[in-house]
Amino acid sequence: MQPAYPSARPAPEAARHELLFLNCFRLAQALVYVGLSLSPSTLGWPKLADVGLARGMAVMFLLFALGLLSLTRRSSGHIRWTVSGALTVDIVAAVLAIATMHDARIGIAMMLAVNLAAGALILPLRLSCFFAALATLGVLGHSVFEIQHGDIGMDRELLESSLFGLAYFSITVLCYVLSRQIRASEALAEQRGVDLANLAQVNELIIRRMKTGVMLVDDANRIHQMNESAWMLLGNPAADQRDLGRLAPELSRRLYHWMTSGKLDESATQLADGVPEVVPRFSRLAPNDDSHVLIFLDDTSLVSRRAEELTLSSLGRLSASIAHEIRNPLAAIRYSAQLLAESEDLPPTDQRMVEIINNHCVRLNEIIENILQLSRRERSRPETLDLGMWANQFVEEYRQGNDLGEDSLRVIQASTPVAALADPQQLQQVVWNLVQNALRYGRMPGESARVMVVARHGEHGAPILEVIDRGPGIAPKVAAQIFEPFYTTHEYGTGLGLYLARQMSEANQASLEYVRVAGGGSCFRLVLTPARAGRTTGDAAAAG
């Protein structure tokens, strides 16, 4: 829990004003001492007990005050010791002034109270009370000394000295409490100022990074401010181009039409060549202020992309429900075909028909599995993996579960461990899909497939996992669409494999891209998230 007030000892910068006031008052106090000590004897006031001592003390104190005033800025680094030493000299000088200029004792004692009050604004409470006690002892000690020497009427002065001591302590405590409250208010105001500045920076950053373009236009049709999206939607104009009528005549026309008629044209328009179409919206800064208008530029491509995402999401849920309904009769068909295939007197023609039924049931089941994966977007559970060890384990499991025949599947790994952060189960699905495609399509006609799983370090140490084949590659036009859902070039393909692989990669903060291999072949590169430093690297089983 934080304290209600800041520390009793203020920072050097915060206490500089109090220190300057104390040094200026000390100089005025020294001038008073000099004036009293040098007053003509014909005036008879004040009566000096020792002229030499009074004048010497006054001059020395004046020099001391001038020296401290000149060193105000330099002494701010050691303010506590500076103020403590100065207050000690102030008390000694005040006691000597009372002793040598007895008639002015009340005024001198009152001026000393100002020194103690200023010191309490700077010093901690205990130290401030110490100097209040020292001043009280000095004033009382002088009165007691005078009583012991038999001076008449000193009993009344002893009472006055006691009252001054009480005032010293009261003023010290009061100024200390006020100082704490002032420091708390200053700290709170400073914190509020920092919070407001941070909030303003956050708001500016949010507006600057908004996908919607935002502009502030005055009544002279001049652009005052715009964010990055608005700058791009206007065609990246130069910094000195601020006239909306020249930058975007159509937008300026719509703004004028809205300001005069109050009607908004919601049709899309293109403000510059090579930029998306936008739908402009207008809003005044104040209800009755026509001098400034906010213009919002909604990118229609973002709206279309959002609508596409919603459509895909709805389509995924619909497909999942249909897939569940298809699965039960499909299982019955496949089970019946298996029972029919076990018949001993089945003609060869019927056996071929049963084989076709089984093959299509397997293909249909794969389609259902892909659709169900599209609808089940499970959260990733990342673990720290050594990609080299993981790739060797994956290839070994793949060979055991699939008959490669004459095809080859091997691992190439870096000499040093490649640590990455990923969900091993989802990574297994992604790489299995990529290897399956590489073995199926990544071969030259009449040749066996040669597929490599490469684990290596990329630029800046990023962990990379690649699936490379030596097939004919993918045409550039086709490569630009292979990650889109339901896009396929194979008559038996579903178009969901690579789309699901990229979705699962993004769920693991990784990126999946296609890279054409020089000399023929394809490369699907998966750039993963590096493992955090200080964590032990291991395979999936060890991490689990």
DAZI-V579426 format. One record per residue. N is the residue number from 1. SS is DSSP state (helix for helix, strand for strand, loop for the rest). OMEGA is omega in degrees with one decimal (* if undefined). D_CENTER is the distance of its C-alpha to the mean C-alpha in Angstrom with 1 decimal. Layout:
# DAZI-V579426
<<N:SS:OMEGA:D_CENTER> <N:SS:OMEGA:D_CENTER>>
This chain:
# DAZI-V579426
<<1:loop:-179.1:24.1> <2:loop:178.4:23.4> <3:loop:-177.4:26.5> <4:loop:-179.3:27.6> <5:loop:176.1:28.0> <6:loop:-178.3:26.6> <7:loop:-176.8:28.7> <8:loop:179.9:32.3> <9:loop:-176.6:32.2> <10:loop:176.6:30.1> <11:loop:-178.4:28.3> <12:loop:-179.0:30.6> <13:loop:-178.3:29.1> <14:loop:-176.3:29.4> <15:loop:-176.5:32.9> <16:helix:-179.9:34.3> <17:helix:178.2:35.7> <18:helix:179.1:37.5> <19:helix:178.5:38.8> <20:helix:178.0:40.1> <21:helix:-179.1:41.9> <22:helix:-179.6:43.5> <23:helix:177.2:44.8> <24:helix:177.6:46.1> <25:helix:178.7:47.9> <26:helix:177.9:49.3> <27:helix:176.9:50.8> <28:helix:178.1:52.4> <29:helix:178.6:53.6> <30:helix:177.6:55.2> <31:helix:176.1:56.9> <32:helix:178.6:58.4> <33:helix:179.9:59.7> <34:helix:179.6:61.2> <35:helix:178.9:62.8> <36:helix:-178.0:64.3> <37:helix:-179.0:65.6> <38:loop:-179.9:67.2> <39:loop:-178.4:68.7> <40:loop:-179.2:72.5> <41:loop:-179.4:74.9> <42:loop:178.7:77.0> <43:loop:179.8:74.3> <44:loop:178.2:74.7> <45:loop:-3.8:71.1> <46:loop:177.6:69.2> <47:loop:-176.9:71.7> <48:strand:178.0:70.5> <49:loop:178.9:71.4> <50:loop:-174.3:70.8> <51:helix:-177.9:70.5> <52:helix:179.6:69.4> <53:helix:-179.1:66.8> <54:helix:-179.0:65.4> <55:helix:177.7:65.2> <56:helix:178.2:63.8> <57:helix:-177.8:61.1> <58:helix:-179.3:60.1> <59:helix:179.9:60.0> <60:helix:179.3:58.0> <61:helix:176.3:55.5> <62:helix:177.9:55.2> <63:helix:178.0:54.4> <64:helix:179.6:51.9> <65:helix:178.1:50.2> <66:helix:178.9:50.1> <67:helix:178.8:48.7> <68:helix:179.3:45.8> <69:helix:179.2:45.1> <70:helix:-178.9:44.9> <71:loop:-176.2:42.5> <72:loop:-177.7:40.1> <73:loop:-177.5:37.2> <74:helix:-175.4:38.0> <75:helix:-177.2:38.3> <76:helix:178.8:34.9> <77:helix:178.8:33.6> <78:helix:-170.1:36.3> <79:helix:-176.6:36.6> <80:helix:-179.6:37.7> <81:helix:180.0:40.6> <82:helix:-179.2:41.6> <83:helix:179.9:41.8> <84:helix:178.6:43.7> <85:helix:-179.4:46.2> <86:helix:178.5:46.7> <87:helix:176.7:47.4> <88:helix:178.4:49.9> <89:helix:178.8:51.7> <90:helix:-178.7:51.6> <91:helix:179.4:53.2> <92:helix:-179.4:55.9> <93:helix:179.9:56.7> <94:helix:179.1:56.9> <95:helix:177.1:59.3> <96:helix:179.0:61.4> <97:helix:177.1:61.5> <98:helix:-178.2:62.6> <99:helix:-176.3:65.3> <100:helix:179.5:66.6> <101:strand:-170.0:66.1> <102:helix:-176.6:67.1> <103:helix:-177.5:67.8> <104:helix:-173.2:64.1> <105:helix:-176.6:62.7> <106:helix:178.9:61.1> <107:helix:179.2:59.2> <108:helix:179.0:58.1> <109:helix:178.3:56.9> <110:helix:177.4:54.9> <111:helix:178.6:53.2> <112:helix:177.2:52.2> <113:helix:178.3:50.4> <114:helix:177.0:48.1> <115:helix:-178.9:47.2> <116:helix:179.1:46.4> <117:helix:178.5:44.3> <118:helix:177.2:42.2> <119:helix:178.7:41.8> <120:helix:176.4:40.6> <121:loop:-173.8:37.7> <122:loop:-171.2:36.5> <123:loop:172.8:37.8> <124:loop:-174.6:37.2> <125:helix:-177.6:39.6> <126:helix:-179.9:41.8> <127:helix:178.2:42.4> <128:helix:177.3:43.0> <129:helix:176.4:45.6> <130:helix:179.7:47.2> <131:helix:174.4:47.9> <132:helix:177.1:49.1> <133:helix:179.3:51.5> <134:helix:178.3:52.6> <135:helix:178.6:53.4> <136:helix:178.5:55.3> <137:helix:179.3:57.3> <138:helix:-179.6:58.1> <139:helix:178.5:59.5> <140:helix:179.9:61.3> <141:helix:178.0:62.6> <142:helix:179.3:64.2> <143:helix:179.0:65.9> <144:helix:178.9:67.2> <145:helix:179.6:68.5> <146:helix:178.5:70.4> <147:helix:179.9:71.9> <148:helix:178.3:73.1> <149:loop:170.4:74.9> <150:loop:178.4:76.8> <151:loop:-177.0:75.4> <152:loop:175.9:76.4> <153:loop:-178.1:73.9> <154:helix:176.7:71.0> <155:helix:177.8:70.5> <156:helix:179.1:69.0> <157:helix:176.9:66.7> <158:helix:176.7:65.6> <159:helix:177.6:64.5> <160:helix:179.9:62.7> <161:helix:177.9:60.8> <162:helix:178.1:59.8> <163:helix:176.0:58.5> <164:helix:178.0:56.5> <165:helix:176.5:55.0> <166:helix:178.7:54.0> <167:helix:178.8:52.4> <168:helix:-179.5:50.6> <169:helix:-178.9:48.9> <170:helix:-179.6:48.2> <171:helix:-179.5:46.6> <172:helix:-179.1:44.5> <173:helix:-179.5:43.1> <174:helix:-179.9:42.6> <175:helix:177.9:40.8> <176:helix:179.1:38.6> <177:helix:177.2:37.5> <178:helix:179.2:37.0> <179:helix:178.5:34.9> <180:helix:179.4:32.6> <181:helix:177.7:32.2> <182:helix:178.8:31.6> <183:helix:179.1:28.9> <184:helix:179.1:27.3> <185:helix:178.9:27.4> <186:helix:179.2:26.1> <187:helix:178.9:23.2> <188:helix:178.5:22.4> <189:helix:178.8:22.9> <190:helix:178.6:20.6> <191:helix:177.2:17.8> <192:helix:177.8:18.5> <193:helix:177.8:18.4> <194:helix:178.7:15.0> <195:helix:178.8:13.7> <196:helix:177.8:15.6> <197:helix:177.4:14.3> <198:helix:178.7:10.6> <199:helix:177.8:11.9> <200:helix:178.2:13.9> <201:helix:178.6:11.2> <202:helix:178.6:9.3> <203:helix:179.4:12.9> <204:helix:179.3:13.9> <205:helix:179.1:11.2> <206:helix:179.8:12.2> <207:helix:-178.1:15.8> <208:helix:-176.2:15.6> <209:helix:178.7:14.4> <210:loop:175.6:16.8> <211:loop:176.5:19.6> <212:loop:177.6:22.0> <213:strand:-178.9:23.2> <214:strand:178.4:23.0> <215:strand:174.4:25.4> <216:strand:-174.7:26.8> <217:strand:179.3:30.5> <218:strand:-176.9:33.0> <219:loop:176.0:36.7> <220:loop:179.4:37.8> <221:loop:-179.6:36.0> <222:strand:-178.4:33.6> <223:strand:177.2:29.9> <224:strand:-178.4:27.7> <225:strand:174.3:24.2> <226:strand:177.0:23.0> <227:loop:-174.3:19.9> <228:helix:-178.9:19.9> <229:helix:177.9:21.6> <230:helix:178.8:24.3> <231:helix:179.0:24.9> <232:helix:-179.3:25.4> <233:helix:175.1:27.6> <234:loop:178.2:29.7> <235:loop:178.3:30.5> <236:loop:-178.7:28.2> <237:loop:177.4:30.3> <238:loop:-175.5:30.5> <239:loop:-177.5:28.6> <240:loop:179.0:31.9> <241:loop:-175.7:32.9> <242:loop:-178.8:32.1> <243:strand:-177.5:35.2> <244:helix:-179.8:34.5> <245:helix:179.4:38.2> <246:helix:-177.8:38.3> <247:helix:-176.8:35.0> <248:loop:-177.6:35.6> <249:helix:-179.4:39.1> <250:helix:178.3:38.8> <251:helix:177.4:35.6> <252:helix:178.2:37.3> <253:helix:179.6:40.4> <254:helix:177.4:38.6> <255:helix:178.9:36.8> <256:helix:179.2:40.2> <257:helix:179.7:41.8> <258:helix:-178.4:39.1> <259:helix:-177.8:39.5> <260:helix:-176.0:43.3> <261:helix:-177.5:44.0> <262:loop:179.9:40.8> <263:loop:-176.5:41.0> <264:loop:175.5:38.1> <265:loop:-174.4:38.9> <266:loop:176.7:36.7> <267:loop:-178.9:38.1> <268:loop:178.6:35.9> <269:strand:178.6:36.3> <270:loop:-174.7:35.2> <271:loop:179.3:34.1> <272:loop:-179.5:34.5> <273:loop:175.1:35.9> <274:loop:178.5:33.9> <275:loop:-179.4:31.2> <276:loop:175.1:31.0> <277:loop:-177.8:32.7> <278:strand:172.3:31.0> <279:strand:-176.6:32.0> <280:strand:173.0:31.4> <281:strand:-174.6:30.9> <282:strand:178.3:31.4> <283:strand:176.7:30.4> <284:strand:177.6:31.4> <285:strand:178.4:29.1> <286:strand:-176.4:31.7> <287:loop:-176.8:34.8> <288:loop:-177.4:37.3> <289:strand:177.9:35.4> <290:strand:-175.9:36.5> <291:strand:-179.6:35.1> <292:strand:-178.7:31.7> <293:strand:172.5:30.8> <294:strand:178.7:27.7> <295:strand:176.8:28.3> <296:strand:-179.1:26.4> <297:strand:-179.9:27.2> <298:strand:179.7:27.0> <299:strand:-178.7:27.2> <300:helix:178.9:30.1> <301:helix:177.1:29.1> <302:helix:177.9:26.0> <303:helix:179.9:28.3> <304:helix:179.4:30.8> <305:helix:178.1:28.3> <306:helix:177.6:27.1> <307:helix:177.7:30.8> <308:helix:178.0:31.5> <309:helix:177.5:28.9> <310:helix:178.6:30.5> <311:helix:178.7:33.9> <312:helix:179.1:33.2> <313:helix:178.4:31.8> <314:helix:179.0:34.9> <315:helix:178.6:37.1> <316:helix:178.4:35.7> <317:helix:178.8:36.5> <318:helix:179.9:39.9> <319:helix:179.5:40.6> <320:helix:179.1:39.8> <321:helix:178.2:42.2> <322:helix:-179.5:44.8> <323:helix:177.7:44.3> <324:helix:-180.0:44.9> <325:helix:-178.7:48.1> <326:helix:-171.2:49.3> <327:helix:-176.6:48.8> <328:helix:177.3:51.6> <329:helix:178.1:54.4> <330:helix:178.2:53.1> <331:helix:178.7:53.6> <332:helix:179.1:57.0> <333:helix:-177.8:58.0> <334:helix:179.7:56.9> <335:helix:178.7:58.6> <336:helix:178.4:61.8> <337:helix:177.3:61.7> <338:helix:177.4:61.4> <339:helix:178.8:64.4> <340:helix:179.6:66.3> <341:helix:-180.0:65.7> <342:loop:179.2:67.3> <343:loop:-175.4:70.6> <344:loop:-177.4:73.3> <345:loop:-179.6:75.4> <346:loop:179.8:72.6> <347:loop:179.4:73.7> <348:helix:179.5:71.7> <349:helix:179.0:70.7> <350:helix:175.9:69.3> <351:helix:177.8:67.5> <352:helix:178.6:65.8> <353:helix:177.5:64.8> <354:helix:178.2:63.3> <355:helix:177.9:61.3> <356:helix:179.1:59.9> <357:helix:-179.9:59.0> <358:helix:-179.2:57.2> <359:helix:-179.4:55.3> <360:helix:174.3:54.1> <361:helix:177.6:53.2> <362:helix:179.9:50.9> <363:helix:179.6:49.4> <364:helix:177.8:48.9> <365:helix:176.2:47.3> <366:helix:178.4:44.8> <367:helix:179.4:43.9> <368:helix:179.3:43.4> <369:helix:178.8:41.1> <370:helix:179.9:38.9> <371:helix:178.7:38.8> <372:helix:175.6:37.9> <373:helix:178.3:35.1> <374:helix:-178.5:33.9> <375:helix:180.0:33.8> <376:loop:177.5:32.5> <377:loop:-177.5:28.8> <378:loop:177.5:28.3> <379:loop:178.6:24.9> <380:loop:175.8:24.5> <381:loop:-172.2:24.8> <382:loop:174.8:23.6> <383:strand:177.7:25.4> <384:strand:-176.1:25.7> <385:strand:165.8:28.6> <386:strand:-172.3:30.8> <387:helix:178.5:31.4> <388:helix:178.2:34.8> <389:helix:-179.9:36.1> <390:helix:-179.9:34.8> <391:helix:177.4:36.4> <392:helix:179.1:39.7> <393:helix:179.5:39.7> <394:helix:-178.7:38.9> <395:helix:179.2:41.8> <396:helix:178.3:44.2> <397:helix:-179.9:43.5> <398:helix:178.8:43.8> <399:helix:-179.4:47.2> <400:helix:-177.3:48.5> <401:helix:-177.7:47.7> <402:loop:178.0:48.7> <403:loop:-178.0:51.9> <404:loop:-177.6:50.9> <405:loop:178.9:54.5> <406:loop:178.8:54.7> <407:loop:-179.5:51.0> <408:strand:177.2:48.8> <409:strand:-177.4:45.3> <410:strand:-175.9:43.9> <411:strand:170.7:40.8> <412:strand:-176.4:39.6> <413:strand:-179.7:37.0> <414:loop:-179.6:35.5> <415:loop:178.6:37.1> <416:loop:-179.8:33.9> <417:loop:177.8:32.0> <418:loop:-175.3:29.4> <419:strand:179.8:26.7> <420:strand:179.9:24.7> <421:strand:-177.5:22.9> <422:strand:173.4:24.7> <423:loop:-174.7:26.8> <424:helix:-179.4:30.3> <425:helix:179.4:32.1> <426:helix:176.3:30.2> <427:helix:176.7:30.4> <428:helix:-179.4:34.1> <429:helix:-178.9:34.5> <430:helix:-176.3:32.8> <431:helix:177.8:34.8> <432:helix:178.5:38.0> <433:helix:-179.2:37.8> <434:helix:179.3:37.3> <435:helix:178.9:40.1> <436:helix:177.9:42.3> <437:helix:-178.9:41.9> <438:helix:179.0:42.5> <439:helix:-177.3:45.7> <440:helix:-174.1:46.9> <441:helix:-174.3:46.3> <442:loop:179.7:45.5> <443:loop:174.2:49.2> <444:loop:-178.6:51.8> <445:loop:177.9:54.9> <446:loop:-179.9:57.3> <447:loop:176.0:55.0> <448:loop:-179.1:53.0> <449:loop:176.5:49.2> <450:strand:-174.8:47.3> <451:strand:179.0:43.7> <452:strand:172.1:41.3> <453:strand:-172.2:38.1> <454:strand:174.4:36.1> <455:strand:-175.4:33.4> <456:strand:174.7:31.9> <457:strand:175.6:29.0> <458:loop:178.1:27.6> <459:helix:-179.7:25.8> <460:helix:175.5:23.2> <461:helix:-179.0:24.5> <462:loop:178.5:23.5> <463:strand:-176.1:25.9> <464:strand:173.7:28.3> <465:strand:-175.2:31.1> <466:strand:171.7:33.7> <467:strand:-171.6:36.8> <468:strand:174.0:39.4> <469:strand:-179.0:42.9> <470:loop:-179.5:45.8> <471:loop:-176.9:46.8> <472:loop:-177.6:47.2> <473:loop:-178.5:43.6> <474:loop:179.4:42.1> <475:loop:-177.7:43.0> <476:helix:179.9:40.2> <477:helix:178.7:40.7> <478:helix:-177.8:40.6> <479:helix:-179.6:37.6> <480:loop:-175.8:35.5> <481:loop:-172.0:36.3> <482:loop:-179.5:36.6> <483:loop:178.0:33.2> <484:loop:-178.3:34.1> <485:loop:176.5:35.4> <486:loop:175.7:39.2> <487:loop:179.6:39.8> <488:loop:175.7:42.5> <489:loop:-179.3:45.3> <490:loop:-175.8:47.3> <491:loop:179.4:49.8> <492:loop:-178.8:48.9> <493:loop:178.6:45.1> <494:loop:-178.2:42.7> <495:loop:-178.8:39.9> <496:loop:-174.6:37.3> <497:helix:-178.5:37.0> <498:helix:177.0:34.7> <499:helix:178.1:32.7> <500:helix:179.2:32.1> <501:helix:178.5:31.4> <502:helix:178.5:28.5> <503:helix:178.8:27.2> <504:helix:176.3:27.2> <505:helix:179.0:25.7> <506:helix:176.4:22.7> <507:helix:177.1:22.5> <508:loop:-179.7:22.1> <509:loop:179.1:19.3> <510:loop:179.7:22.2> <511:strand:179.2:24.0> <512:strand:-179.5:27.8> <513:strand:177.5:29.8> <514:strand:178.9:33.4> <515:strand:178.9:34.7> <516:strand:-177.1:38.3> <517:loop:177.4:40.2> <518:loop:-179.5:42.4> <519:loop:178.5:46.0> <520:loop:179.5:45.6> <521:loop:-179.1:43.5> <522:strand:178.0:40.1> <523:strand:172.1:36.8> <524:strand:-171.9:34.1> <525:strand:178.5:31.0> <526:strand:179.0:28.3> <527:strand:-174.5:25.2> <528:loop:179.1:23.4> <529:strand:178.3:20.3> <530:strand:176.2:21.0> <531:loop:180.0:21.5> <532:loop:-178.8:19.3> <533:loop:175.6:21.1> <534:loop:179.8:23.4> <535:loop:-179.2:24.5> <536:loop:-179.8:28.1> <537:loop:179.2:28.9> <538:loop:179.3:31.7> <539:loop:-174.4:33.2> <540:helix:-179.2:32.5> <541:helix:179.3:35.1> <542:helix:178.6:34.0> <543:helix:178.7:30.3> <544:loop:*:31.7>>
